[in-house]
Amino acid sequence: MQQTLMYVIIAVLAALVAALVGSFVAVAEGGRPTTALKAGALTFAGALTLLIVVMDALGVVGS
């Protein structure tokens, strides 16, 4: 249980880093702060979904 929780926390942190990078890229391309927020939110949702699916496929999380 503890190891699974650790992997989930790592996945959430990795998704947050991806969202932060997505926001910085949006701002660097001349986007407005609202565009950066949208890009960050979409990147976070996509990255977290992808990480959970990969961890489920590897048997790290899930039943």
C-alpha positions as CSV (number, residue, x, y, z in Angstrom):
1,M,0.0,0.0,0.0
2,Q,2.7,2.5,0.9
3,Q,4.7,1.8,-2.3
4,T,1.6,2.3,-4.4
5,L,0.8,5.6,-2.6
6,M,4.4,6.7,-3.3
7,Y,4.1,6.0,-7.0
8,V,0.8,7.9,-7.1
9,I,2.4,10.9,-5.4
10,I,5.3,10.8,-7.8
11,A,2.8,10.7,-10.8
12,V,0.9,13.7,-9.4
13,L,4.2,15.6,-8.9
14,A,5.4,14.8,-12.4
15,A,2.0,15.9,-13.9
16,L,2.4,19.2,-11.9
17,V,5.9,19.7,-13.4
18,A,4.5,19.1,-16.9
19,A,1.7,21.6,-16.2
20,L,4.2,24.2,-15.1
21,V,6.3,23.7,-18.2
22,G,3.2,23.9,-20.3
23,S,2.3,27.2,-18.7
24,F,5.9,28.6,-19.2
25,V,5.8,27.6,-22.9
26,A,2.5,29.3,-23.4
27,V,3.8,32.5,-21.8
28,A,7.1,32.3,-23.7
29,E,5.1,32.1,-27.0
30,G,3.4,35.4,-26.2
31,G,0.3,34.0,-24.7
32,R,-1.8,35.8,-22.1
33,P,-1.9,34.5,-18.5
34,T,-5.4,33.0,-19.0
35,T,-4.0,31.1,-22.0
36,A,-1.1,29.9,-19.8
37,L,-3.6,28.7,-17.2
38,K,-5.6,26.8,-19.7
39,A,-2.5,25.2,-21.2
40,G,-1.3,24.2,-17.7
41,A,-4.6,22.7,-16.8
42,L,-4.8,20.7,-20.0
43,T,-1.2,19.5,-19.7
44,F,-1.8,18.5,-16.1
45,A,-5.0,16.5,-16.9
46,G,-3.3,14.8,-19.9
47,A,-0.1,14.0,-18.1
48,L,-1.8,12.7,-15.0
49,T,-4.1,10.5,-17.1
50,L,-1.2,9.1,-19.1
51,L,0.9,8.4,-16.0
52,I,-2.0,6.6,-14.3
53,V,-2.7,4.5,-17.4
54,V,1.0,3.6,-17.8
55,M,1.3,2.7,-14.1
56,D,-1.9,0.6,-14.3
57,A,-0.5,-1.2,-17.4
58,L,2.7,-1.9,-15.5
59,G,0.7,-3.2,-12.5
60,V,1.9,-0.6,-10.1
61,V,-1.6,0.7,-9.3
62,G,-5.0,-0.8,-9.8
63,S,-6.5,-4.1,-8.7
